[in-house]
Amino acid sequence: MGKGGIPDGFAFDFAKNEWFVIENELLSHSVWSHIAEQISRYVVSAQNPRTRRQIRDHVFTQIIERGEIEKF
């Protein structure tokens, strides 16, 4: 739909090979018109190969910049 969105963060569990989207919401936001719609966009986006590559590349960059290649 051309609607973008960037979550508040990501959490990675490398031991379990899992990752999670982190999103904080205001209590005043509508559950159905805002929160559910946003979660749906993140779920669809997480299935997109281009998005997954962007996330992967950013994680790799962070690992390399922190000098933690051997750790992973």
mmCIF file of the N, C-alpha and C atoms, coordinates in Angstrom:
data_MODEL
# 
_entry.id   MODEL 
# 
loop_
_atom_site.group_PDB 
_atom_site.id 
_atom_site.type_symbol 
_atom_site.label_atom_id 
_atom_site.label_alt_id 
_atom_site.label_comp_id 
_atom_site.label_asym_id 
_atom_site.label_entity_id 
_atom_site.label_seq_id 
_atom_site.pdbx_PDB_ins_code 
_atom_site.Cartn_x 
_atom_site.Cartn_y 
_atom_site.Cartn_z 
_atom_site.occupancy 
_atom_site.B_iso_or_equiv 
_atom_site.pdbx_formal_charge 
_atom_site.auth_seq_id 
_atom_site.auth_comp_id 
_atom_site.auth_asym_id 
_atom_site.auth_atom_id 
_atom_site.pdbx_PDB_model_num 
ATOM 1   N N  . MET A 1 1  ? 0.824  -1.200  0.000  1.00 0.00 ? 1  MET A N  1 
ATOM 2   C CA . MET A 1 1  ? 0.000  0.000   0.000  1.00 0.00 ? 1  MET A CA 1 
ATOM 3   C C  . MET A 1 1  ? 0.859  1.252   0.000  1.00 0.00 ? 1  MET A C  1 
ATOM 4   N N  . GLY A 1 2  ? 2.162  1.084   -0.029 1.00 0.00 ? 2  GLY A N  1 
ATOM 5   C CA . GLY A 1 2  ? 3.039  2.235   -0.025 1.00 0.00 ? 2  GLY A CA 1 
ATOM 6   C C  . GLY A 1 2  ? 3.214  2.858   1.340  1.00 0.00 ? 2  GLY A C  1 
ATOM 7   N N  . LYS A 1 3  ? 2.708  2.199   2.374  1.00 0.00 ? 3  LYS A N  1 
ATOM 8   C CA . LYS A 1 3  ? 2.871  2.719   3.727  1.00 0.00 ? 3  LYS A CA 1 
ATOM 9   C C  . LYS A 1 3  ? 4.128  2.126   4.327  1.00 0.00 ? 3  LYS A C  1 
ATOM 10  N N  . GLY A 1 4  ? 5.022  2.982   4.716  1.00 0.00 ? 4  GLY A N  1 
ATOM 11  C CA . GLY A 1 4  ? 6.245  2.513   5.349  1.00 0.00 ? 4  GLY A CA 1 
ATOM 12  C C  . GLY A 1 4  ? 6.080  2.485   6.851  1.00 0.00 ? 4  GLY A C  1 
ATOM 13  N N  . GLY A 1 5  ? 7.057  1.961   7.478  1.00 0.00 ? 5  GLY A N  1 
ATOM 14  C CA . GLY A 1 5  ? 7.043  1.947   8.929  1.00 0.00 ? 5  GLY A CA 1 
ATOM 15  C C  . GLY A 1 5  ? 8.346  1.380   9.440  1.00 0.00 ? 5  GLY A C  1 
ATOM 16  N N  . ILE A 1 6  ? 8.838  1.977   10.470 1.00 0.00 ? 6  ILE A N  1 
ATOM 17  C CA . ILE A 1 6  ? 10.056 1.489   11.097 1.00 0.00 ? 6  ILE A CA 1 
ATOM 18  C C  . ILE A 1 6  ? 9.720  1.197   12.550 1.00 0.00 ? 6  ILE A C  1 
ATOM 19  N N  . PRO A 1 7  ? 9.919  -0.049  12.972 1.00 0.00 ? 7  PRO A N  1 
ATOM 20  C CA . PRO A 1 7  ? 9.614  -0.367  14.368 1.00 0.00 ? 7  PRO A CA 1 
ATOM 21  C C  . PRO A 1 7  ? 10.603 0.313   15.312 1.00 0.00 ? 7  PRO A C  1 
ATOM 22  N N  . ASP A 1 8  ? 10.273 0.278   16.583 1.00 0.00 ? 8  ASP A N  1 
ATOM 23  C CA . ASP A 1 8  ? 11.146 0.902   17.580 1.00 0.00 ? 8  ASP A CA 1 
ATOM 24  C C  . ASP A 1 8  ? 12.463 0.149   17.728 1.00 0.00 ? 8  ASP A C  1 
ATOM 25  N N  . GLY A 1 9  ? 12.460 -1.129  17.411 1.00 0.00 ? 9  GLY A N  1 
ATOM 26  C CA . GLY A 1 9  ? 13.698 -1.886  17.518 1.00 0.00 ? 9  GLY A CA 1 
ATOM 27  C C  . GLY A 1 9  ? 13.505 -3.326  17.114 1.00 0.00 ? 9  GLY A C  1 
ATOM 28  N N  . PHE A 1 10 ? 14.589 -4.061  17.231 1.00 0.00 ? 10 PHE A N  1 
ATOM 29  C CA . PHE A 1 10 ? 14.584 -5.496  16.952 1.00 0.00 ? 10 PHE A CA 1 
ATOM 30  C C  . PHE A 1 10 ? 15.330 -6.180  18.086 1.00 0.00 ? 10 PHE A C  1 
ATOM 31  N N  . ALA A 1 11 ? 14.959 -7.407  18.370 1.00 0.00 ? 11 ALA A N  1 
ATOM 32  C CA . ALA A 1 11 ? 15.685 -8.239  19.331 1.00 0.00 ? 11 ALA A CA 1 
ATOM 33  C C  . ALA A 1 11 ? 16.084 -9.514  18.607 1.00 0.00 ? 11 ALA A C  1 
ATOM 34  N N  . PHE A 1 12 ? 17.314 -9.933  18.825 1.00 0.00 ? 12 PHE A N  1 
ATOM 35  C CA . PHE A 1 12 ? 17.837 -11.119 18.153 1.00 0.00 ? 12 PHE A CA 1 
ATOM 36  C C  . PHE A 1 12 ? 18.275 -12.136 19.187 1.00 0.00 ? 12 PHE A C  1 
ATOM 37  N N  . ASP A 1 13 ? 17.829 -13.367 19.013 1.00 0.00 ? 13 ASP A N  1 
ATOM 38  C CA . ASP A 1 13 ? 18.278 -14.485 19.854 1.00 0.00 ? 13 ASP A CA 1 
ATOM 39  C C  . ASP A 1 13 ? 19.069 -15.404 18.933 1.00 0.00 ? 13 ASP A C  1 
ATOM 40  N N  . PHE A 1 14 ? 20.370 -15.199 18.891 1.00 0.00 ? 14 PHE A N  1 
ATOM 41  C CA . PHE A 1 14 ? 21.211 -15.952 17.973 1.00 0.00 ? 14 PHE A CA 1 
ATOM 42  C C  . PHE A 1 14 ? 21.302 -17.428 18.360 1.00 0.00 ? 14 PHE A C  1 
ATOM 43  N N  . ALA A 1 15 ? 21.162 -17.726 19.631 1.00 0.00 ? 15 ALA A N  1 
ATOM 44  C CA . ALA A 1 15 ? 21.212 -19.124 20.074 1.00 0.00 ? 15 ALA A CA 1 
ATOM 45  C C  . ALA A 1 15 ? 20.024 -19.917 19.526 1.00 0.00 ? 15 ALA A C  1 
ATOM 46  N N  . LYS A 1 16 ? 18.874 -19.275 19.422 1.00 0.00 ? 16 LYS A N  1 
ATOM 47  C CA . LYS A 1 16 ? 17.669 -19.946 18.922 1.00 0.00 ? 16 LYS A CA 1 
ATOM 48  C C  . LYS A 1 16 ? 17.378 -19.611 17.465 1.00 0.00 ? 16 LYS A C  1 
ATOM 49  N N  . ASN A 1 17 ? 18.223 -18.762 16.869 1.00 0.00 ? 17 ASN A N  1 
ATOM 50  C CA . ASN A 1 17 ? 18.031 -18.341 15.482 1.00 0.00 ? 17 ASN A CA 1 
ATOM 51  C C  . ASN A 1 17 ? 16.650 -17.705 15.289 1.00 0.00 ? 17 ASN A C  1 
ATOM 52  N N  . GLU A 1 18 ? 16.310 -16.799 16.204 1.00 0.00 ? 18 GLU A N  1 
ATOM 53  C CA . GLU A 1 18 ? 15.019 -16.105 16.164 1.00 0.00 ? 18 GLU A CA 1 
ATOM 54  C C  . GLU A 1 18 ? 15.255 -14.599 16.254 1.00 0.00 ? 18 GLU A C  1 
ATOM 55  N N  . TRP A 1 19 ? 14.297 -13.855 15.710 1.00 0.00 ? 19 TRP A N  1 
ATOM 56  C CA . TRP A 1 19 ? 14.342 -12.414 15.861 1.00 0.00 ? 19 TRP A CA 1 
ATOM 57  C C  . TRP A 1 19 ? 12.934 -11.883 16.048 1.00 0.00 ? 19 TRP A C  1 
ATOM 58  N N  . PHE A 1 20 ? 12.851 -10.709 16.653 1.00 0.00 ? 20 PHE A N  1 
ATOM 59  C CA . PHE A 1 20 ? 11.567 -10.144 17.045 1.00 0.00 ? 20 PHE A CA 1 
ATOM 60  C C  . PHE A 1 20 ? 11.526 -8.657  16.739 1.00 0.00 ? 20 PHE A C  1 
ATOM 61  N N  . VAL A 1 21 ? 10.352 -8.189  16.398 1.00 0.00 ? 21 VAL A N  1 
ATOM 62  C CA . VAL A 1 21 ? 10.125 -6.763  16.195 1.00 0.00 ? 21 VAL A CA 1 
ATOM 63  C C  . VAL A 1 21 ? 9.668  -6.178  17.532 1.00 0.00 ? 21 VAL A C  1 
ATOM 64  N N  . ILE A 1 22 ? 10.239 -5.050  17.896 1.00 0.00 ? 22 ILE A N  1 
ATOM 65  C CA . ILE A 1 22 ? 9.847  -4.364  19.125 1.00 0.00 ? 22 ILE A CA 1 
ATOM 66  C C  . ILE A 1 22 ? 9.112  -3.089  18.740 1.00 0.00 ? 22 ILE A C  1 
ATOM 67  N N  . GLU A 1 23 ? 7.938  -2.918  19.304 1.00 0.00 ? 23 GLU A N  1 
ATOM 68  C CA . GLU A 1 23 ? 7.148  -1.716  19.041 1.00 0.00 ? 23 GLU A CA 1 
ATOM 69  C C  . GLU A 1 23 ? 6.436  -1.318  20.329 1.00 0.00 ? 23 GLU A C  1 
ATOM 70  N N  . ASN A 1 24 ? 6.653  -0.098  20.757 1.00 0.00 ? 24 ASN A N  1 
ATOM 71  C CA . ASN A 1 24 ? 5.961  0.450   21.920 1.00 0.00 ? 24 ASN A CA 1 
ATOM 72  C C  . ASN A 1 24 ? 4.803  1.298   21.428 1.00 0.00 ? 24 ASN A C  1 
ATOM 73  N N  . GLU A 1 25 ? 3.708  1.206   22.094 1.00 0.00 ? 25 GLU A N  1 
ATOM 74  C CA . GLU A 1 25 ? 2.525  1.964   21.686 1.00 0.00 ? 25 GLU A CA 1 
ATOM 75  C C  . GLU A 1 25 ? 1.967  2.774   22.841 1.00 0.00 ? 25 GLU A C  1 
ATOM 76  N N  . LEU A 1 26 ? 1.313  3.857   22.473 1.00 0.00 ? 26 LEU A N  1 
ATOM 77  C CA . LEU A 1 26 ? 0.621  4.681   23.452 1.00 0.00 ? 26 LEU A CA 1 
ATOM 78  C C  . LEU A 1 26 ? -0.722 4.056   23.782 1.00 0.00 ? 26 LEU A C  1 
ATOM 79  N N  . LEU A 1 27 ? -1.115 4.145   25.016 1.00 0.00 ? 27 LEU A N  1 
ATOM 80  C CA . LEU A 1 27 ? -2.409 3.620   25.440 1.00 0.00 ? 27 LEU A CA 1 
ATOM 81  C C  . LEU A 1 27 ? -3.549 4.290   24.684 1.00 0.00 ? 27 LEU A C  1 
ATOM 82  N N  . SER A 1 28 ? -3.331 5.508   24.230 1.00 0.00 ? 28 SER A N  1 
ATOM 83  C CA . SER A 1 28 ? -4.385 6.250   23.537 1.00 0.00 ? 28 SER A CA 1 
ATOM 84  C C  . SER A 1 28 ? -4.566 5.806   22.079 1.00 0.00 ? 28 SER A C  1 
ATOM 85  N N  . HIS A 1 29 ? -3.644 5.023   21.543 1.00 0.00 ? 29 HIS A N  1 
ATOM 86  C CA . HIS A 1 29 ? -3.789 4.561   20.161 1.00 0.00 ? 29 HIS A CA 1 
ATOM 87  C C  . HIS A 1 29 ? -4.869 3.500   20.064 1.00 0.00 ? 29 HIS A C  1 
ATOM 88  N N  . SER A 1 30 ? -5.649 3.589   19.017 1.00 0.00 ? 30 SER A N  1 
ATOM 89  C CA . SER A 1 30 ? -6.723 2.632   18.779 1.00 0.00 ? 30 SER A CA 1 
ATOM 90  C C  . SER A 1 30 ? -6.138 1.257   18.472 1.00 0.00 ? 30 SER A C  1 
ATOM 91  N N  . VAL A 1 31 ? -6.705 0.236   19.089 1.00 0.00 ? 31 VAL A N  1 
ATOM 92  C CA . VAL A 1 31 ? -6.210 -1.127  18.873 1.00 0.00 ? 31 VAL A CA 1 
ATOM 93  C C  . VAL A 1 31 ? -6.395 -1.543  17.426 1.00 0.00 ? 31 VAL A C  1 
ATOM 94  N N  . TRP A 1 32 ? -7.571 -1.333  16.858 1.00 0.00 ? 32 TRP A N  1 
ATOM 95  C CA . TRP A 1 32 ? -7.856 -1.860  15.520 1.00 0.00 ? 32 TRP A CA 1 
ATOM 96  C C  . TRP A 1 32 ? -7.377 -0.965  14.396 1.00 0.00 ? 32 TRP A C  1 
ATOM 97  N N  . SER A 1 33 ? -7.588 0.329   14.506 1.00 0.00 ? 33 SER A N  1 
ATOM 98  C CA . SER A 1 33 ? -7.219 1.201   13.383 1.00 0.00 ? 33 SER A CA 1 
ATOM 99  C C  . SER A 1 33 ? -5.738 1.569   13.368 1.00 0.00 ? 33 SER A C  1 
ATOM 100 N N  . HIS A 1 34 ? -5.055 1.428   14.489 1.00 0.00 ? 34 HIS A N  1 
ATOM 101 C CA . HIS A 1 34 ? -3.645 1.795   14.509 1.00 0.00 ? 34 HIS A CA 1 
ATOM 102 C C  . HIS A 1 34 ? -2.738 0.604   14.822 1.00 0.00 ? 34 HIS A C  1 
ATOM 103 N N  . ILE A 1 35 ? -2.925 0.002   15.984 1.00 0.00 ? 35 ILE A N  1 
ATOM 104 C CA . ILE A 1 35 ? -1.994 -1.035  16.437 1.00 0.00 ? 35 ILE A CA 1 
ATOM 105 C C  . ILE A 1 35 ? -2.086 -2.289  15.575 1.00 0.00 ? 35 ILE A C  1 
ATOM 106 N N  . ALA A 1 36 ? -3.273 -2.810  15.339 1.00 0.00 ? 36 ALA A N  1 
ATOM 107 C CA . ALA A 1 36 ? -3.420 -4.028  14.528 1.00 0.00 ? 36 ALA A CA 1 
ATOM 108 C C  . ALA A 1 36 ? -2.944 -3.793  13.098 1.00 0.00 ? 36 ALA A C  1 
ATOM 109 N N  . GLU A 1 37 ? -3.233 -2.620  12.567 1.00 0.00 ? 37 GLU A N  1 
ATOM 110 C CA . GLU A 1 37 ? -2.793 -2.291  11.209 1.00 0.00 ? 37 GLU A CA 1 
ATOM 111 C C  . GLU A 1 37 ? -1.272 -2.245  11.149 1.00 0.00 ? 37 GLU A C  1 
ATOM 112 N N  . GLN A 1 38 ? -0.655 -1.675  12.153 1.00 0.00 ? 38 GLN A N  1 
ATOM 113 C CA . GLN A 1 38 ? 0.800  -1.576  12.189 1.00 0.00 ? 38 GLN A CA 1 
ATOM 114 C C  . GLN A 1 38 ? 1.440  -2.962  12.338 1.00 0.00 ? 38 GLN A C  1 
ATOM 115 N N  . ILE A 1 39 ? 0.909  -3.786  13.204 1.00 0.00 ? 39 ILE A N  1 
ATOM 116 C CA . ILE A 1 39 ? 1.428  -5.150  13.366 1.00 0.00 ? 39 ILE A CA 1 
ATOM 117 C C  . ILE A 1 39 ? 1.307  -5.913  12.057 1.00 0.00 ? 39 ILE A C  1 
ATOM 118 N N  . SER A 1 40 ? 0.193  -5.762  11.366 1.00 0.00 ? 40 SER A N  1 
ATOM 119 C CA . SER A 1 40 ? 0.007  -6.435  10.074 1.00 0.00 ? 40 SER A CA 1 
ATOM 120 C C  . SER A 1 40 ? 1.073  -6.007  9.074  1.00 0.00 ? 40 SER A C  1 
ATOM 121 N N  . ARG A 1 41 ? 1.375  -4.715  9.035  1.00 0.00 ? 41 ARG A N  1 
ATOM 122 C CA . ARG A 1 41 ? 2.413  -4.236  8.123  1.00 0.00 ? 41 ARG A CA 1 
ATOM 123 C C  . ARG A 1 41 ? 3.772  -4.836  8.466  1.00 0.00 ? 41 ARG A C  1 
ATOM 124 N N  . TYR A 1 42 ? 4.085  -4.941  9.751  1.00 0.00 ? 42 TYR A N  1 
ATOM 125 C CA . TYR A 1 42 ? 5.379  -5.510  10.158 1.00 0.00 ? 42 TYR A CA 1 
ATOM 126 C C  . TYR A 1 42 ? 5.459  -6.996  9.816  1.00 0.00 ? 42 TYR A C  1 
ATOM 127 N N  . VAL A 1 43 ? 4.361  -7.701  9.980  1.00 0.00 ? 43 VAL A N  1 
ATOM 128 C CA . VAL A 1 43 ? 4.344  -9.132  9.641  1.00 0.00 ? 43 VAL A CA 1 
ATOM 129 C C  . VAL A 1 43 ? 4.575  -9.319  8.144  1.00 0.00 ? 43 VAL A C  1 
ATOM 130 N N  . VAL A 1 44 ? 3.873  -8.549  7.332  1.00 0.00 ? 44 VAL A N  1 
ATOM 131 C CA . VAL A 1 44 ? 4.044  -8.646  5.880  1.00 0.00 ? 44 VAL A CA 1 
ATOM 132 C C  . VAL A 1 44 ? 5.462  -8.251  5.492  1.00 0.00 ? 44 VAL A C  1 
ATOM 133 N N  . SER A 1 45 ? 5.954  -7.188  6.065  1.00 0.00 ? 45 SER A N  1 
ATOM 134 C CA . SER A 1 45 ? 7.296  -6.717  5.745  1.00 0.00 ? 45 SER A CA 1 
ATOM 135 C C  . SER A 1 45 ? 8.358  -7.743  6.126  1.00 0.00 ? 45 SER A C  1 
ATOM 136 N N  . ALA A 1 46 ? 8.157  -8.434  7.232  1.00 0.00 ? 46 ALA A N  1 
ATOM 137 C CA . ALA A 1 46 ? 9.130  -9.433  7.697  1.00 0.00 ? 46 ALA A CA 1 
ATOM 138 C C  . ALA A 1 46 ? 9.234  -10.614 6.741  1.00 0.00 ? 46 ALA A C  1 
ATOM 139 N N  . GLN A 1 47 ? 8.243  -10.786 5.889  1.00 0.00 ? 47 GLN A N  1 
ATOM 140 C CA . GLN A 1 47 ? 8.269  -11.868 4.908  1.00 0.00 ? 47 GLN A CA 1 
ATOM 141 C C  . GLN A 1 47 ? 8.909  -11.441 3.587  1.00 0.00 ? 47 GLN A C  1 
ATOM 142 N N  . ASN A 1 48 ? 9.167  -10.153 3.447  1.00 0.00 ? 48 ASN A N  1 
ATOM 143 C CA . ASN A 1 48 ? 9.714  -9.610  2.211  1.00 0.00 ? 48 ASN A CA 1 
ATOM 144 C C  . ASN A 1 48 ? 11.224 -9.856  2.158  1.00 0.00 ? 48 ASN A C  1 
ATOM 145 N N  . PRO A 1 49 ? 11.719 -10.543 1.132  1.00 0.00 ? 49 PRO A N  1 
ATOM 146 C CA . PRO A 1 49 ? 13.158 -10.837 1.050  1.00 0.00 ? 49 PRO A CA 1 
ATOM 147 C C  . PRO A 1 49 ? 14.046 -9.591  1.072  1.00 0.00 ? 49 PRO A C  1 
ATOM 148 N N  . ARG A 1 50 ? 13.598 -8.515  0.452  1.00 0.00 ? 50 ARG A N  1 
ATOM 149 C CA . ARG A 1 50 ? 14.394 -7.281  0.445  1.00 0.00 ? 50 ARG A CA 1 
ATOM 150 C C  . ARG A 1 50 ? 14.523 -6.719  1.862  1.00 0.00 ? 50 ARG A C  1 
ATOM 151 N N  . THR A 1 51 ? 13.433 -6.697  2.586  1.00 0.00 ? 51 THR A N  1 
ATOM 152 C CA . THR A 1 51 ? 13.459 -6.205  3.961  1.00 0.00 ? 51 THR A CA 1 
ATOM 153 C C  . THR A 1 51 ? 14.352 -7.078  4.823  1.00 0.00 ? 51 THR A C  1 
ATOM 154 N N  . ARG A 1 52 ? 14.232 -8.395  4.672  1.00 0.00 ? 52 ARG A N  1 
ATOM 155 C CA . ARG A 1 52 ? 15.043 -9.327  5.460  1.00 0.00 ? 52 ARG A CA 1 
ATOM 156 C C  . ARG A 1 52 ? 16.535 -9.124  5.171  1.00 0.00 ? 52 ARG A C  1 
ATOM 157 N N  . ARG A 1 53 ? 16.885 -8.867  3.910  1.00 0.00 ? 53 ARG A N  1 
ATOM 158 C CA . ARG A 1 53 ? 18.287 -8.611  3.566  1.00 0.00 ? 53 ARG A CA 1 
ATOM 159 C C  . ARG A 1 53 ? 18.777 -7.314  4.210  1.00 0.00 ? 53 ARG A C  1 
ATOM 160 N N  . GLN A 1 54 ? 17.920 -6.294  4.222  1.00 0.00 ? 54 GLN A N  1 
ATOM 161 C CA . GLN A 1 54 ? 18.308 -5.021  4.832  1.00 0.00 ? 54 GLN A CA 1 
ATOM 162 C C  . GLN A 1 54 ? 18.581 -5.202  6.323  1.00 0.00 ? 54 GLN A C  1 
ATOM 163 N N  . ILE A 1 55 ? 17.712 -5.936  7.000  1.00 0.00 ? 55 ILE A N  1 
ATOM 164 C CA . ILE A 1 55 ? 17.901 -6.188  8.425  1.00 0.00 ? 55 ILE A CA 1 
ATOM 165 C C  . ILE A 1 55 ? 19.176 -6.995  8.640  1.00 0.00 ? 55 ILE A C  1 
ATOM 166 N N  . ARG A 1 56 ? 19.357 -8.067  7.853  1.00 0.00 ? 56 ARG A N  1 
ATOM 167 C CA . ARG A 1 56 ? 20.555 -8.909  7.952  1.00 0.00 ? 56 ARG A CA 1 
ATOM 168 C C  . ARG A 1 56 ? 21.817 -8.078  7.764  1.00 0.00 ? 56 ARG A C  1 
ATOM 169 N N  . ASP A 1 57 ? 21.822 -7.244  6.717  1.00 0.00 ? 57 ASP A N  1 
ATOM 170 C CA . ASP A 1 57 ? 23.002 -6.433  6.432  1.00 0.00 ? 57 ASP A CA 1 
ATOM 171 C C  . ASP A 1 57 ? 23.313 -5.472  7.573  1.00 0.00 ? 57 ASP A C  1 
ATOM 172 N N  . HIS A 1 58 ? 22.280 -4.899  8.161  1.00 0.00 ? 58 HIS A N  1 
ATOM 173 C CA . HIS A 1 58 ? 22.490 -3.977  9.280  1.00 0.00 ? 58 HIS A CA 1 
ATOM 174 C C  . HIS A 1 58 ? 23.065 -4.728  10.481 1.00 0.00 ? 58 HIS A C  1 
ATOM 175 N N  . VAL A 1 59 ? 22.556 -5.914  10.752 1.00 0.00 ? 59 VAL A N  1 
ATOM 176 C CA . VAL A 1 59 ? 23.086 -6.717  11.862 1.00 0.00 ? 59 VAL A CA 1 
ATOM 177 C C  . VAL A 1 59 ? 24.552 -7.055  11.611 1.00 0.00 ? 59 VAL A C  1 
ATOM 178 N N  . PHE A 1 60 ? 24.873 -7.492  10.391 1.00 0.00 ? 60 PHE A N  1 
ATOM 179 C CA . PHE A 1 60 ? 26.265 -7.815  10.056 1.00 0.00 ? 60 PHE A CA 1 
ATOM 180 C C  . PHE A 1 60 ? 27.167 -6.592  10.241 1.00 0.00 ? 60 PHE A C  1 
ATOM 181 N N  . THR A 1 61 ? 26.698 -5.443  9.793  1.00 0.00 ? 61 THR A N  1 
ATOM 182 C CA . THR A 1 61 ? 27.483 -4.216  9.934  1.00 0.00 ? 61 THR A CA 1 
ATOM 183 C C  . THR A 1 61 ? 27.766 -3.921  11.394 1.00 0.00 ? 61 THR A C  1 
ATOM 184 N N  . GLN A 1 62 ? 26.762 -4.057  12.245 1.00 0.00 ? 62 GLN A N  1 
ATOM 185 C CA . GLN A 1 62 ? 26.940 -3.800  13.668 1.00 0.00 ? 62 GLN A CA 1 
ATOM 186 C C  . GLN A 1 62 ? 27.938 -4.780  14.297 1.00 0.00 ? 62 GLN A C  1 
ATOM 187 N N  . ILE A 1 63 ? 27.840 -6.038  13.927 1.00 0.00 ? 63 ILE A N  1 
ATOM 188 C CA . ILE A 1 63 ? 28.755 -7.055  14.462 1.00 0.00 ? 63 ILE A CA 1 
ATOM 189 C C  . ILE A 1 63 ? 30.184 -6.740  14.052 1.00 0.00 ? 63 ILE A C  1 
ATOM 190 N N  . ILE A 1 64 ? 30.385 -6.393  12.789 1.00 0.00 ? 64 ILE A N  1 
ATOM 191 C CA . ILE A 1 64 ? 31.721 -6.082  12.285 1.00 0.00 ? 64 ILE A CA 1 
ATOM 192 C C  . ILE A 1 64 ? 32.266 -4.824  12.949 1.00 0.00 ? 64 ILE A C  1 
ATOM 193 N N  . GLU A 1 65 ? 31.442 -3.764  13.039 1.00 0.00 ? 65 GLU A N  1 
ATOM 194 C CA . GLU A 1 65 ? 31.894 -2.506  13.631 1.00 0.00 ? 65 GLU A CA 1 
ATOM 195 C C  . GLU A 1 65 ? 32.262 -2.666  15.101 1.00 0.00 ? 65 GLU A C  1 
ATOM 196 N N  . ARG A 1 66 ? 31.616 -3.583  15.783 1.00 0.00 ? 66 ARG A N  1 
ATOM 197 C CA . ARG A 1 66 ? 31.907 -3.809  17.207 1.00 0.00 ? 66 ARG A CA 1 
ATOM 198 C C  . ARG A 1 66 ? 33.032 -4.814  17.414 1.00 0.00 ? 66 ARG A C  1 
ATOM 199 N N  . GLY A 1 67 ? 33.559 -5.346  16.319 1.00 0.00 ? 67 GLY A N  1 
ATOM 200 C CA . GLY A 1 67 ? 34.659 -6.300  16.416 1.00 0.00 ? 67 GLY A CA 1 
ATOM 201 C C  . GLY A 1 67 ? 34.253 -7.612  17.066 1.00 0.00 ? 67 GLY A C  1 
ATOM 202 N N  . GLU A 1 68 ? 33.029 -8.044  16.835 1.00 0.00 ? 68 GLU A N  1 
ATOM 203 C CA . GLU A 1 68 ? 32.510 -9.246  17.476 1.00 0.00 ? 68 GLU A CA 1 
ATOM 204 C C  . GLU A 1 68 ? 32.284 -10.403 16.520 1.00 0.00 ? 68 GLU A C  1 
ATOM 205 N N  . ILE A 1 69 ? 33.002 -10.415 15.401 1.00 0.00 ? 69 ILE A N  1 
ATOM 206 C CA . ILE A 1 69 ? 32.805 -11.462 14.397 1.00 0.00 ? 69 ILE A CA 1 
ATOM 207 C C  . ILE A 1 69 ? 33.020 -12.847 14.992 1.00 0.00 ? 69 ILE A C  1 
ATOM 208 N N  . GLU A 1 70 ? 34.097 -13.010 15.754 1.00 0.00 ? 70 GLU A N  1 
ATOM 209 C CA . GLU A 1 70 ? 34.423 -14.323 16.331 1.00 0.00 ? 70 GLU A CA 1 
ATOM 210 C C  . GLU A 1 70 ? 33.319 -14.804 17.279 1.00 0.00 ? 70 GLU A C  1 
ATOM 211 N N  . LYS A 1 71 ? 32.676 -13.889 17.955 1.00 0.00 ? 71 LYS A N  1 
ATOM 212 C CA . LYS A 1 71 ? 31.609 -14.234 18.901 1.00 0.00 ? 71 LYS A CA 1 
ATOM 213 C C  . LYS A 1 71 ? 30.424 -14.897 18.189 1.00 0.00 ? 71 LYS A C  1 
ATOM 214 N N  . PHE A 1 72 ? 30.194 -14.510 16.939 1.00 0.00 ? 72 PHE A N  1 
ATOM 215 C CA . PHE A 1 72 ? 29.049 -15.020 16.208 1.00 0.00 ? 72 PHE A CA 1 
ATOM 216 C C  . PHE A 1 72 ? 29.459 -16.081 15.209 1.00 0.00 ? 72 PHE A C  1 
# 
